[in-house]
Amino acid sequence: MSGGKSGGPLAEEKIPRLVLKFTGTTLAALLLNAAYTLTDTLFVSWGVGDDAVGGVSIAFPFVLLQGAISTAIGGGAASIVARRLGAGEREKAGEATRSAMVFFYGSAVLITVLGLLLMDPMLRLMGVTEEIYSYSRDYLTIILLGNVFSTGFSSIIRAEGKMLYGLMIWVIPVSINIVLDAVFIFGLGWGVRGSAWATVVCQFASFVMCVVFFLRLTTQKLRGAHFRWRAAWEILAIGTPSLVQMGSLSVISALVNHFLGNVSGTLGITAFAYISRIITFAIIPFTAVTQALAPIVGYNYGAGNRARVRDALRFCLLICLIYALAAFVILEAIPAPLIGLFTADPQITALSAGGLRVIAFSLVLMPLPMLLGAFFQAVGNKGWALFLYAANLIFLVPLAAVLPGLYGLNGVWVAYVLSNACACAVGAVRLRALHRRLSDV
């Protein structure tokens, strides 16, 4: 049955308008961040060379893992905060946020120390080749040193419904990053080190904005809140699906690089670097809709408004499917010109364009498990969220172990697509059962 307190856009605004409003602000932030990722790759490619792009790509799985940990802690806390605020419990929301902060900074220091100590074996595991080793090491060293500033607290800000500030916490730091990329790489000639330092400065700017928000603008009651182990474990339990989701992306990237290195060497790794940047840009709307869905579901689930939960999920699935079909057509139509934005090397362009046309099929398959994973995380169903977030990796491991040996480079691309297809099939089965339950309101 529906119920809960009335008040605020999360509880009262029409679902299509609410989703589009939340998606719009998040999409703007994510597009800017993706524009940074693309320009960063362009600057490194134009200013240093294709091998440097391959070197940064080898280190990219760690960047994803770093982001996974901060997102997991922030996302776990955001789920609790949204539900506590929906129930009018400002003190408990503040306790969750305070615990997340302590938990994050402790883990960040530990990761930096371990990363610096284990860097060489870690790079070898991720598939580094001799031609790109020095680029990977230089980039990763600096990223590790700035790890403590890679906060995931913007999700907590969005959980309060402060979408504009959530937008600015991306816009300002990323704008700084893009400018510093150009200055450090082209102006000062720092190469991949310049790219890494620009990223660290960007993270520090975001960190400062988080501090300002929680000191001045939050609606939570943080004064007097303390770290609680119980809250920290709840955050970890809820955030684990996000950790698995982004952590699996890290492992997937490392696996793909490893198999590409085996079948095609540095050329394959560099080709995937360009493909992954384009795919990452293409899936941004999925991520924006997913992030818009989470606070809406979390708040209304906490308030007992099951009909709004159902309607939000339906609408998000619809707009993701429409976009996915459009993006697929575009990538199939012009793969070579898109790769040509990054490199003029004809061999790399041919490899990348061929791979992009295969991997583009994944776009139609990605939204369902992403949205359902976010849905289950928002309502506190950790088991299903965990499985859906890990599904791609679970299916990719056996596929990538077999198909490259049979079909070479194309086998790597096909394994990537089939793993997404399997994850989508699992999501479709789960969606059918979920839809029946939510319709009984």
C-alpha positions in Angstrom: 0.0 0.0 0.0 1.1 3.6 -0.5 1.6 6.0 2.3 4.3 8.1 4.0 4.6 11.8 4.6 3.8 14.3 2.0 6.3 17.0 1.2 9.0 17.9 -1.3 9.5 17.0 -5.0 10.8 13.5 -4.2 7.4 12.7 -2.7 5.0 14.8 -4.8 6.3 15.9 -8.2 5.2 13.9 -11.3 7.5 11.0 -12.0 8.4 11.8 -15.6 9.2 15.4 -14.8 11.1 14.4 -11.6 13.2 11.8 -13.4 14.0 14.2 -16.3 14.9 17.0 -14.0 17.2 14.8 -11.9 18.6 13.2 -15.0 19.2 16.5 -16.7 21.4 17.9 -13.9 23.3 14.7 -13.5 23.7 14.2 -17.2 25.2 17.7 -17.6 27.8 16.8 -14.9 28.6 13.4 -16.4 28.8 14.8 -19.9 31.3 17.4 -18.7 33.3 14.7 -16.9 33.2 12.5 -20.1 34.3 15.5 -22.1 37.2 15.7 -19.8 38.0 12.0 -20.3 37.8 12.4 -24.1 39.9 15.6 -24.1 42.4 14.1 -21.7 42.8 11.2 -24.1 43.1 13.6 -27.1 45.7 15.7 -25.3 47.8 12.7 -24.4 47.4 11.3 -27.9 48.2 14.5 -29.7 50.8 15.8 -27.2 52.6 12.5 -26.3 51.6 9.7 -28.7 49.6 6.5 -29.1 51.9 4.5 -26.8 51.2 7.0 -24.0 47.4 6.5 -24.4 48.1 2.7 -24.1 50.1 3.3 -21.0 47.3 5.4 -19.4 44.8 2.7 -20.4 46.8 0.0 -18.6 46.5 2.1 -15.4 42.9 2.9 -16.0 41.6 -0.3 -14.2 43.1 1.1 -11.0 41.4 4.5 -11.6 38.1 2.6 -11.9 38.8 0.6 -8.8 39.6 3.8 -6.9 36.4 5.3 -8.0 34.5 2.1 -7.1 35.6 2.3 -3.5 34.7 5.9 -3.1 31.4 5.4 -4.9 30.6 2.3 -2.8 31.1 4.2 0.4 29.2 7.3 -0.8 26.5 5.3 -2.5 25.9 3.1 0.6 25.7 6.1 2.8 23.4 7.9 0.2 20.9 5.0 0.4 20.7 5.2 4.1 20.5 9.1 4.1 17.7 9.1 1.5 15.6 6.7 3.5 16.3 8.4 6.9 15.4 11.8 5.5 12.3 10.3 3.9 11.3 9.1 7.4 12.2 12.5 8.9 15.3 11.1 10.9 17.9 13.8 10.4 20.1 12.7 13.2 20.4 9.1 11.9 21.2 10.5 8.4 24.0 12.6 9.9 25.4 9.6 11.7 25.5 7.7 8.4 27.4 10.5 6.6 29.9 11.0 9.4 30.6 7.2 9.5 31.1 7.2 5.7 33.7 10.0 5.9 35.8 8.3 8.5 35.5 5.0 6.7 36.5 6.5 3.4 39.7 8.3 4.5 41.0 5.3 6.4 40.5 3.1 3.3 42.1 5.8 1.0 45.3 5.9 3.0 45.5 2.1 3.0 45.0 1.8 -0.7 47.7 4.4 -1.5 50.3 2.6 0.6 49.5 -0.8 -0.8 49.3 0.6 -4.4 52.8 2.1 -4.1 54.3 -1.0 -2.6 52.7 -3.4 -5.1 52.8 -1.2 -8.2 55.1 -3.3 -10.5 53.3 -6.6 -10.0 50.0 -4.8 -10.3 50.9 -3.3 -13.7 52.2 -6.7 -14.9 48.9 -8.3 -13.9 47.0 -5.6 -15.8 48.8 -6.5 -19.0 51.5 -3.8 -19.4 54.0 -4.2 -22.2 57.6 -2.9 -22.3 56.7 -0.1 -24.8 54.2 1.5 -22.4 55.5 0.5 -19.0 57.1 3.9 -18.1 53.9 5.8 -19.1 51.8 3.5 -16.9 54.1 3.8 -13.9 54.4 7.6 -14.1 50.7 8.1 -14.4 49.7 5.6 -11.7 52.2 6.9 -9.1 50.7 10.4 -9.2 47.1 9.1 -9.1 47.9 7.0 -6.0 49.4 10.0 -4.2 46.1 12.0 -4.8 43.9 9.1 -3.9 42.7 10.6 -0.6 40.8 13.3 -2.5 38.7 11.0 -4.7 35.6 11.3 -2.5 32.3 9.8 -3.5 30.2 12.1 -1.3 28.4 13.8 -4.2 25.9 10.9 -4.1 25.0 11.9 -0.5 24.4 15.4 -1.7 22.1 14.1 -4.4 20.3 11.9 -1.8 19.3 15.2 -0.1 17.7 16.3 -3.4 20.4 19.1 -3.9 20.9 18.3 -7.6 22.2 21.7 -8.6 25.0 21.6 -6.1 25.5 18.0 -7.2 26.0 19.3 -10.7 28.4 22.1 -9.7 30.6 19.7 -7.7 31.3 18.1 -11.1 31.3 21.2 -13.4 33.8 23.3 -11.5 36.5 20.6 -10.8 36.2 19.1 -14.3 36.5 22.5 -15.9 39.7 23.0 -13.9 41.0 19.6 -15.0 40.5 20.3 -18.7 42.3 23.6 -18.5 45.2 22.2 -16.5 45.5 19.2 -19.0 46.2 21.7 -21.8 48.6 23.7 -19.6 50.5 20.8 -18.2 50.7 18.7 -21.3 51.2 21.3 -24.0 52.4 24.4 -22.1 54.8 22.7 -19.7 55.5 19.5 -21.6 54.9 17.2 -18.6 53.4 14.4 -20.7 51.3 11.8 -18.9 52.5 13.2 -15.6 50.7 16.4 -16.5 47.5 14.5 -17.1 47.8 12.8 -13.8 48.5 16.0 -11.8 45.5 17.7 -13.5 43.3 14.8 -12.3 44.6 15.2 -8.7 43.9 18.9 -8.7 40.4 18.3 -10.0 39.8 15.8 -7.2 41.0 18.3 -4.6 38.6 20.9 -5.9 35.8 18.5 -5.5 36.9 17.6 -2.0 36.8 21.3 -1.0 33.3 21.7 -2.3 32.2 18.7 -0.3 33.6 20.2 2.8 31.7 23.5 2.2 28.5 21.6 1.6 28.6 19.6 4.8 29.6 22.5 6.9 27.1 25.0 5.5 24.3 23.6 3.4 23.3 20.1 4.4 19.8 19.4 5.9 21.2 16.5 7.9 22.1 17.0 11.5 25.8 16.4 11.5 26.7 18.4 14.7 27.3 15.9 17.4 27.2 12.9 15.0 29.9 10.3 15.6 31.4 7.4 13.8 29.5 4.2 14.5 30.8 0.7 13.5 27.3 -0.4 13.0 26.6 2.4 10.5 29.9 1.7 8.8 29.1 -1.9 8.3 25.6 -1.1 7.0 27.2 1.4 4.5 29.6 -1.2 3.4 26.9 -3.8 3.0 24.7 -1.5 1.0 27.6 -0.1 -1.0 29.2 -3.4 -1.8 27.0 -3.8 -4.9 28.4 -0.4 -6.2 31.9 -1.6 -5.4 31.3 -4.8 -7.3 29.8 -2.9 -10.2 32.6 -0.5 -10.7 35.2 -3.0 -9.4 34.0 -5.4 -12.0 34.5 -2.7 -14.7 38.1 -2.4 -13.4 38.6 -6.2 -13.6 36.9 -6.3 -17.0 39.2 -3.6 -18.4 42.2 -5.4 -17.0 41.1 -8.8 -18.4 40.4 -7.3 -21.9 43.8 -5.6 -21.9 45.4 -8.9 -20.8 43.9 -10.9 -23.6 44.4 -8.2 -26.1 48.1 -8.1 -25.1 48.3 -11.8 -25.8 46.6 -11.8 -29.2 47.7 -8.4 -30.6 50.2 -6.7 -28.3 50.4 -3.0 -27.7 48.3 -2.3 -30.8 45.3 -4.1 -29.4 45.6 -2.4 -26.0 45.8 1.0 -27.7 42.8 0.2 -29.9 40.8 -0.8 -26.8 41.8 2.5 -25.1 40.1 4.5 -27.8 37.1 2.1 -28.0 36.6 2.3 -24.2 36.6 6.1 -24.2 33.9 6.2 -26.9 31.8 3.5 -25.2 32.2 5.3 -21.8 30.9 8.5 -23.4 28.0 6.6 -25.0 26.7 5.1 -21.8 26.7 8.4 -19.8 22.9 8.8 -20.3 22.4 5.3 -18.7 24.5 6.4 -15.7 22.6 9.7 -15.4 19.2 8.0 -15.4 20.5 5.4 -12.9 21.7 8.1 -10.6 18.4 9.9 -11.0 16.5 6.7 -10.2 18.3 5.9 -6.9 17.2 8.9 -4.7 13.6 8.7 -6.1 13.3 5.0 -5.3 15.1 5.3 -2.0 13.0 8.2 -0.7 9.6 6.8 -1.8 10.4 3.3 -0.7 11.3 4.6 2.7 8.0 6.6 2.7 6.0 3.6 1.6 5.0 5.1 -1.8 5.3 1.8 -3.9 3.3 3.1 -6.9 5.9 6.0 -7.4 8.7 3.4 -7.1 7.1 1.3 -9.9 6.4 4.3 -12.1 9.9 5.6 -11.8 11.5 2.3 -12.7 9.2 2.0 -15.8 9.9 5.4 -17.1 13.7 5.1 -16.6 13.7 1.8 -18.5 11.7 3.4 -21.4 14.0 6.4 -21.9 17.2 4.3 -21.6 15.9 1.9 -24.3 15.1 4.7 -26.7 18.5 6.3 -26.3 20.3 2.9 -26.5 18.8 2.2 -30.0 19.8 5.7 -31.2 23.4 5.4 -29.9 23.8 1.9 -31.4 22.8 3.2 -34.9 25.3 6.1 -34.7 28.2 3.9 -33.6 27.5 1.4 -36.3 27.3 4.1 -39.0 30.5 6.1 -38.3 33.0 4.1 -36.3 36.1 5.1 -38.3 35.5 8.9 -38.1 35.0 8.6 -34.4 38.3 6.8 -33.9 39.9 9.3 -36.3 39.4 12.0 -33.7 42.1 10.4 -31.6 44.7 9.0 -34.0 45.8 9.1 -37.6 47.5 5.7 -37.5 45.7 3.6 -40.1 46.4 0.3 -38.4 45.1 1.4 -35.0 42.1 3.1 -36.7 41.2 -0.1 -38.5 41.5 -2.3 -35.4 39.6 0.2 -33.3 36.7 0.8 -35.8 36.2 -2.9 -36.2 36.1 -3.5 -32.5 33.8 -0.6 -31.9 31.2 -1.9 -34.4 31.1 -5.2 -32.5 31.1 -3.7 -29.0 28.3 -1.2 -30.0 25.8 -4.1 -29.7 26.4 -4.0 -25.9 24.7 -0.6 -25.7 21.2 -2.1 -26.1 22.0 -4.7 -23.4 23.5 -2.5 -20.7 20.6 -0.4 -19.3 18.5 -3.2 -17.7 21.0 -4.7 -15.3 22.4 -1.2 -14.5 18.9 0.2 -13.5 17.9 -2.9 -11.6 21.1 -3.0 -9.7 20.6 0.7 -8.7 17.0 -0.1 -7.8 17.8 -3.0 -5.5 20.6 -1.0 -3.9 18.3 1.9 -3.2 15.8 -0.3 -1.5 18.5 -2.1 0.5 18.2 -5.5 -1.3 21.9 -6.1 -1.3 21.9 -9.6 -2.7 20.2 -8.9 -6.0 22.1 -5.6 -6.4 25.4 -7.4 -5.9 24.6 -10.1 -8.4 23.3 -7.7 -11.1 26.4 -5.5 -10.7 28.7 -8.5 -10.9 26.9 -10.3 -13.8 29.0 -8.9 -16.6 32.2 -10.0 -15.0 30.9 -13.4 -14.0 30.0 -14.2 -17.6 33.0 -12.5 -19.1 35.6 -14.7 -17.4 34.8 -18.0 -19.1 33.9 -16.3 -22.4 37.2 -14.4 -22.5 39.1 -17.5 -21.5 37.7 -19.4 -24.6 36.8 -17.1 -27.4 40.1 -15.2 -28.0 41.8 -18.6 -28.4 39.3 -19.5 -31.1 38.8 -16.2 -32.9 41.8 -14.0 -31.9 41.1 -10.3 -31.6 37.5 -10.6 -32.7 37.0 -13.2 -29.9 37.8 -10.5 -27.3 35.2 -8.2 -28.7 32.5 -10.9 -29.0 33.2 -12.1 -25.4 32.5 -8.5 -24.2 29.2 -8.4 -26.0 28.0 -11.9 -25.0 28.8 -11.2 -21.3 26.4 -8.1 -21.5 23.8 -10.2 -23.2 23.9 -12.8 -20.4 23.6 -10.1 -17.8 20.6 -8.6 -19.6 18.9 -11.9 -19.8 19.2 -12.4 -16.0 17.9 -8.8 -15.5 14.9 -9.5 -17.7 13.9 -12.6 -15.7 14.2 -10.6 -12.4 12.3 -7.6 -13.8 9.3 -9.7 -14.6 9.0 -10.9 -11.0 9.6 -7.4 -9.7 7.0 -5.8 -11.9 4.3 -8.2 -10.5 5.2 -7.3 -7.0 5.3 -3.5 -7.5 2.0 -3.7 -9.4 0.3 -5.1 -6.3 -0.1 -1.8 -4.6 
